[in-house]
Amino acid sequence: MFLQKLQRFLYGRYGTDKFSLFLLILGLVLTLTGGLFFRPLVLVADLFYLYAIFRSFSRNISARQKEYRWFLKWYGPVESAFRLQKQKFAQRKTYKYFKCPACRQQLRAPRGRGKIEVTCQKCHSVFQTKT
């Protein structure tokens, strides 16, 4: 009975996405910082919490998707940069990462091959590097 009522209430709601999760994490960081150093930050954190809850229960899906697209324009490059750093760290023993001197494209080559000639797939410039 209760689950059916809850299911009916949540039907047609937007739900959560990466932006809502980001708002909750930002609120948590502000709560911890405000609790230790500057009390008014806790009030700002509460606003982030309320906005994340509002987004989750909203029925205006097109507006929430518009906000999410705006967020991804900013967050996408940041996330991909962190993903690349994580990948570079995980593969540091098997691959050497370097940049093309002409276009600055990120490239990789297997370690232990000595001096190799590399052709950049983006700008097709040819250069030598040591692995």
Accessible surface in RSA format (square Angstrom, percent):
REM  Atomic radii and reference values for relative SASA: ProtOr
REM  Chains: A
REM  Algorithm: Lee & Richards
REM  Probe-radius: 1.40
REM  Slices: 20
REM RES _ NUM      All-atoms   Total-Side   Main-Chain    Non-polar    All polar
REM                ABS   REL    ABS   REL    ABS   REL    ABS   REL    ABS   REL
RES MET A   1   167.88  86.9 129.58  85.8  38.31  91.2 100.14  85.1  67.75  89.8
RES PHE A   2   145.18  72.6 139.42  86.4   5.76  15.0 141.44  85.8   3.74  10.7
RES LEU A   3   131.19  73.1 127.54  91.2   3.65   9.2 127.87  89.8   3.32   8.9
RES GLN A   4   111.21  62.2 109.47  80.0   1.75   4.2  27.08  57.7  84.13  63.8
RES LYS A   5   114.32  55.8 108.37  66.5   5.96  14.2  60.30  54.3  54.02  57.5
RES LEU A   6    72.60  40.4  69.10  49.4   3.50   8.8  72.28  50.8   0.32   0.9
RES GLN A   7   131.07  73.3 124.48  91.0   6.59  15.7  42.12  89.7  88.94  67.5
RES ARG A   8   162.16  68.1 149.41  76.2  12.75  30.4  77.41 105.8  84.75  51.4
RES PHE A   9    96.76  48.4  89.53  55.5   7.23  18.8  96.34  58.4   0.43   1.2
RES LEU A  10    75.90  42.3  66.96  47.9   8.94  22.5  67.20  47.2   8.69  23.4
RES TYR A  11   178.30  83.2 169.75  96.6   8.54  22.2 128.59  96.6  49.71  61.3
RES GLY A  12    37.66  46.4   0.00   N/A  37.66  46.4  27.42  75.2  10.24  22.9
RES ARG A  13    57.16  24.0  38.38  19.6  18.77  44.7   4.27   5.8  52.89  32.1
RES TYR A  14    42.46  19.8  19.95  11.4  22.51  58.6  13.96  10.5  28.50  35.1
RES GLY A  15    28.69  35.4   0.00   N/A  28.69  35.4  28.69  78.7   0.00   0.0
RES THR A  16   106.09  75.5  77.10  78.2  28.99  69.1  44.21  59.4  61.87  93.5
RES ASP A  17    28.38  19.9  12.34  12.3  16.04  37.9  26.30  61.9   2.09   2.1
RES LYS A  18    89.47  43.6  83.87  51.5   5.60  13.3  59.98  54.0  29.49  31.4
RES PHE A  19    18.55   9.3  18.55  11.5   0.00   0.0  18.55  11.2   0.00   0.0
RES SER A  20     0.89   0.8   0.89   1.2   0.00   0.0   0.89   1.9   0.00   0.0
RES LEU A  21   104.58  58.2 103.20  73.8   1.38   3.5 104.26  73.2   0.32   0.9
RES PHE A  22    62.79  31.4  59.54  36.9   3.26   8.5  62.39  37.8   0.40   1.1
RES LEU A  23     8.08   4.5   8.08   5.8   0.00   0.0   8.08   5.7   0.00   0.0
RES LEU A  24    71.33  39.7  68.82  49.2   2.51   6.3  69.11  48.5   2.23   6.0
RES ILE A  25    92.15  52.4  91.30  68.0   0.85   2.1  92.15  66.4   0.00   0.0
RES LEU A  26    55.71  31.0  53.62  38.4   2.09   5.3  55.47  39.0   0.24   0.6
RES GLY A  27     0.00   0.0   0.00   N/A   0.00   0.0   0.00   0.0   0.00   0.0
RES LEU A  28    95.10  53.0  95.10  68.0   0.00   0.0  95.10  66.8   0.00   0.0
RES VAL A  29    76.69  50.5  75.66  68.5   1.03   2.5  76.52  66.5   0.17   0.5
RES LEU A  30    31.28  17.4  31.28  22.4   0.00   0.0  31.28  22.0   0.00   0.0
RES THR A  31    43.19  30.7  41.45  42.0   1.75   4.2  41.20  55.3   1.99   3.0
RES LEU A  32   108.56  60.5 106.03  75.9   2.53   6.4 108.06  75.9   0.51   1.4
RES THR A  33    47.41  33.7  45.05  45.7   2.36   5.6  31.27  42.0  16.14  24.4
RES GLY A  34     1.23   1.5   0.00   N/A   1.23   1.5   0.00   0.0   1.23   2.8
RES GLY A  35    40.72  50.2   0.00   N/A  40.72  50.2  17.68  48.5  23.04  51.6
RES LEU A  36   138.52  77.1 108.35  77.5  30.18  75.9 109.95  77.2  28.58  76.9
RES PHE A  37   163.85  82.0 126.15  78.1  37.70  98.1 131.39  79.7  32.46  92.9
RES PHE A  38   119.12  59.6 118.01  73.1   1.11   2.9 119.12  72.2   0.00   0.0
RES ARG A  39   170.22  71.5 163.66  83.4   6.57  15.6  71.78  98.1  98.45  59.7
RES PRO A  40    64.00  46.6  61.05  55.7   2.95  10.7  63.26  52.2   0.74   4.6
RES LEU A  41    45.37  25.3  45.33  32.4   0.04   0.1  45.34  31.8   0.03   0.1
RES VAL A  42    38.58  25.4  38.58  34.9   0.00   0.0  38.58  33.5   0.00   0.0
RES LEU A  43   123.19  68.6 121.01  86.6   2.19   5.5 121.17  85.1   2.02   5.4
RES VAL A  44    62.57  41.2  62.53  56.6   0.04   0.1  62.53  54.3   0.04   0.1
RES ALA A  45     0.00   0.0   0.00   0.0   0.00   0.0   0.00   0.0   0.00   0.0
RES ASP A  46    58.87  41.2  58.24  58.0   0.63   1.5  20.06  47.2  38.81  38.7
RES LEU A  47   117.22  65.3 112.75  80.7   4.47  11.2 113.12  79.4   4.10  11.0
RES PHE A  48    54.39  27.2  53.79  33.3   0.60   1.6  54.30  32.9   0.09   0.3
RES TYR A  49    58.35  27.2  58.35  33.2   0.00   0.0  50.66  38.1   7.70   9.5
RES LEU A  50   113.24  63.1 109.50  78.3   3.73   9.4 109.78  77.1   3.46   9.3
RES TYR A  51    76.37  35.7  73.15  41.6   3.22   8.4  64.30  48.3  12.07  14.9
RES ALA A  52     2.31   2.1   1.78   2.7   0.53   1.2   2.12   3.0   0.19   0.5
RES ILE A  53    89.48  50.9  87.48  65.2   2.00   4.8  89.44  64.4   0.03   0.1
RES PHE A  54   109.34  54.7 101.32  62.8   8.02  20.9 108.60  65.8   0.74   2.1
RES ARG A  55     0.00   0.0   0.00   0.0   0.00   0.0   0.00   0.0   0.00   0.0
RES SER A  56    19.63  16.6  17.56  23.4   2.08   4.8  12.47  26.6   7.16  10.0
RES PHE A  57    86.75  43.4  83.62  51.8   3.14   8.2  83.97  50.9   2.78   8.0
RES SER A  58    10.88   9.2   3.41   4.6   7.46  17.2   7.62  16.2   3.26   4.6
RES ARG A  59   144.32  60.6 121.16  61.8  23.16  55.1  52.23  71.4  92.09  55.8
RES ASN A  60    83.30  57.4  74.10  71.6   9.21  22.2  26.66  64.2  56.64  54.8
RES ILE A  61    70.07  39.9  67.37  50.2   2.70   6.5  67.37  48.5   2.70   7.3
RES SER A  62    79.52  67.2  71.55  95.5   7.97  18.4  49.32 105.0  30.20  42.3
RES ALA A  63    28.44  26.2  23.03  35.5   5.41  12.3  27.49  38.7   0.95   2.5
RES ARG A  64    19.55   8.2  19.55  10.0   0.00   0.0   0.00   0.0  19.55  11.8
RES GLN A  65    82.14  45.9  81.55  59.6   0.59   1.4  13.83  29.4  68.31  51.8
RES LYS A  66   144.05  70.3 142.40  87.4   1.65   3.9  85.65  77.1  58.40  62.2
RES GLU A  67    40.59  23.3  36.98  28.0   3.61   8.6  27.54  53.3  13.05  10.7
RES TYR A  68    48.01  22.4  48.01  27.3   0.00   0.0  32.46  24.4  15.55  19.2
RES ARG A  69   137.62  57.8 134.84  68.7   2.79   6.6  64.33  87.9  73.30  44.4
RES TRP A  70   161.84  64.9 158.67  76.8   3.17   7.4 131.29  70.0  30.55  49.6
RES PHE A  71     2.63   1.3   2.59   1.6   0.04   0.1   2.63   1.6   0.00   0.0
RES LEU A  72    63.69  35.5  57.41  41.1   6.28  15.8  58.23  40.9   5.46  14.7
RES LYS A  73   164.31  80.2 141.30  86.7  23.01  54.8  92.96  83.7  71.35  76.0
RES TRP A  74   131.76  52.9 121.58  58.8  10.18  23.9 103.14  55.0  28.62  46.4
RES TYR A  75    55.64  26.0  55.64  31.7   0.00   0.0  17.07  12.8  38.57  47.5
RES GLY A  76    24.43  30.1   0.00   N/A  24.43  30.1  20.86  57.3   3.56   8.0
RES PRO A  77    85.48  62.3  75.72  69.0   9.76  35.5  81.11  67.0   4.37  27.2
RES VAL A  78    58.67  38.6  54.94  49.7   3.73   9.0  58.62  50.9   0.06   0.2
RES GLU A  79    44.19  25.4  41.09  31.1   3.10   7.4  15.30  29.6  28.89  23.6
RES SER A  80    53.93  45.6  48.71  65.0   5.22  12.0  32.93  70.1  21.00  29.4
RES ALA A  81    54.95  50.5  48.58  75.0   6.36  14.5  54.79  77.2   0.15   0.4
RES PHE A  82   144.70  72.4 140.31  86.9   4.40  11.4 141.02  85.5   3.69  10.6
RES ARG A  83   137.18  57.6 131.61  67.1   5.57  13.3  65.60  89.7  71.58  43.4
RES LEU A  84    55.04  30.7  52.83  37.8   2.22   5.6  54.57  38.3   0.47   1.3
RES GLN A  85   100.32  56.1  96.23  70.3   4.09   9.7  39.30  83.6  61.02  46.3
RES LYS A  86   156.83  76.5 148.96  91.4   7.88  18.8  98.85  89.0  57.98  61.8
RES GLN A  87    75.58  42.3  69.86  51.1   5.72  13.6  21.78  46.4  53.79  40.8
RES LYS A  88    53.16  25.9  50.30  30.9   2.86   6.8  24.52  22.1  28.64  30.5
RES PHE A  89   134.24  67.2 129.44  80.2   4.80  12.5 133.87  81.2   0.37   1.1
RES ALA A  90    79.81  73.4  44.47  68.6  35.34  80.4  51.55  72.6  28.26  74.9
RES GLN A  91    49.16  27.5  47.19  34.5   1.96   4.7  14.97  31.9  34.19  25.9
RES ARG A  92   106.44  44.7  99.66  50.8   6.77  16.1  41.58  56.8  64.86  39.3
RES LYS A  93   162.87  79.5 140.49  86.2  22.38  53.3  90.31  81.3  72.56  77.3
RES THR A  94    84.26  59.9  75.18  76.2   9.08  21.6  74.03  99.4  10.22  15.5
RES TYR A  95    62.42  29.1  61.43  35.0   0.99   2.6  22.10  16.6  40.32  49.7
RES LYS A  96    59.88  29.2  59.88  36.7   0.00   0.0  29.23  26.3  30.65  32.6
RES TYR A  97    37.79  17.6  16.11   9.2  21.68  56.4  16.26  12.2  21.54  26.5
RES PHE A  98    26.86  13.4  18.48  11.4   8.38  21.8  26.86  16.3   0.00   0.0
RES LYS A  99    99.93  48.7  83.83  51.4  16.09  38.3  33.44  30.1  66.48  70.8
RES CYS A 100     0.00   0.0   0.00   0.0   0.00   0.0   0.00   0.0   0.00   0.0
RES PRO A 101    87.51  63.8  61.28  55.9  26.24  95.4  64.81  53.5  22.70 141.1
RES ALA A 102    71.90  66.1  31.19  48.1  40.71  92.6  41.04  57.8  30.86  81.7
RES CYS A 103    38.20  28.9  15.81  17.6  22.39  52.6  23.26  58.9  14.95  16.1
RES ARG A 104   152.10  63.9 138.89  70.8  13.21  31.5  59.00  80.6  93.10  56.4
RES GLN A 105    67.38  37.7  63.12  46.1   4.26  10.1   8.32  17.7  59.06  44.8
RES GLN A 106    44.98  25.2  30.69  22.4  14.30  34.0  22.58  48.1  22.40  17.0
RES LEU A 107    28.46  15.8  23.19  16.6   5.26  13.2  28.46  20.0   0.00   0.0
RES ARG A 108   107.38  45.1  81.53  41.6  25.85  61.5  21.30  29.1  86.08  52.2
RES ALA A 109     7.61   7.0   5.92   9.1   1.69   3.8   7.61  10.7   0.00   0.0
RES PRO A 110    50.63  36.9  50.63  46.2   0.00   0.0  50.63  41.8   0.00   0.0
RES ARG A 111   112.02  47.0  93.97  47.9  18.05  43.0  29.56  40.4  82.46  50.0
RES GLY A 112    71.08  87.7   0.00   N/A  71.08  87.7  37.17 102.0  33.90  75.9
RES ARG A 113   157.06  65.9 131.11  66.8  25.96  61.8  34.64  47.3 122.42  74.2
RES GLY A 114    35.41  43.7   0.00   N/A  35.41  43.7  32.33  88.7   3.07   6.9
RES LYS A 115   153.89  75.1 121.67  74.7  32.21  76.7  68.44  61.6  85.44  91.0
RES ILE A 116    44.06  25.1  37.62  28.0   6.44  15.5  44.06  31.7   0.00   0.0
RES GLU A 117   120.99  69.5  89.76  67.9  31.24  74.4  21.86  42.3  99.13  80.9
RES VAL A 118    20.54  13.5  17.45  15.8   3.10   7.5  20.54  17.9   0.00   0.0
RES THR A 119    75.26  53.5  58.81  59.6  16.46  39.2  38.58  51.8  36.68  55.5
RES CYS A 120     0.00   0.0   0.00   0.0   0.00   0.0   0.00   0.0   0.00   0.0
RES GLN A 121   157.97  88.3 140.75 102.9  17.21  41.0  46.11  98.2 111.85  84.8
RES LYS A 122   136.02  66.4 106.12  65.1  29.90  71.2  71.76  64.6  64.26  68.5
RES CYS A 123    51.31  38.8  23.59  26.3  27.72  65.1  30.28  76.7  21.04  22.7
RES HIS A 124   132.17  72.2 116.32  80.9  15.84  40.5  80.04  82.5  52.13  60.7
RES SER A 125    33.99  28.7  25.27  33.7   8.72  20.1  33.99  72.4   0.00   0.0
RES VAL A 126    88.21  58.0  56.76  51.4  31.45  75.8  56.76  49.3  31.45  85.3
RES PHE A 127    32.88  16.5  24.81  15.4   8.07  21.0  32.88  19.9   0.00   0.0
RES GLN A 128   110.71  61.9  83.99  61.4  26.72  63.6  21.21  45.1  89.50  67.9
RES THR A 129    22.75  16.2  15.87  16.1   6.88  16.4  10.93  14.7  11.82  17.9
RES LYS A 130   151.88  74.1 147.26  90.4   4.62  11.0  90.53  81.5  61.35  65.3
RES THR A 131    23.22  16.5   0.00   0.0  23.22  55.3   4.54   6.1  18.68  28.2
END  Absolute sums over single chains surface
CHAIN  1 A    10150.2       8805.9       1344.4       6666.1       3484.2
END  Absolute sums over all chains
TOTAL         10150.2       8805.9       1344.4       6666.1       3484.2
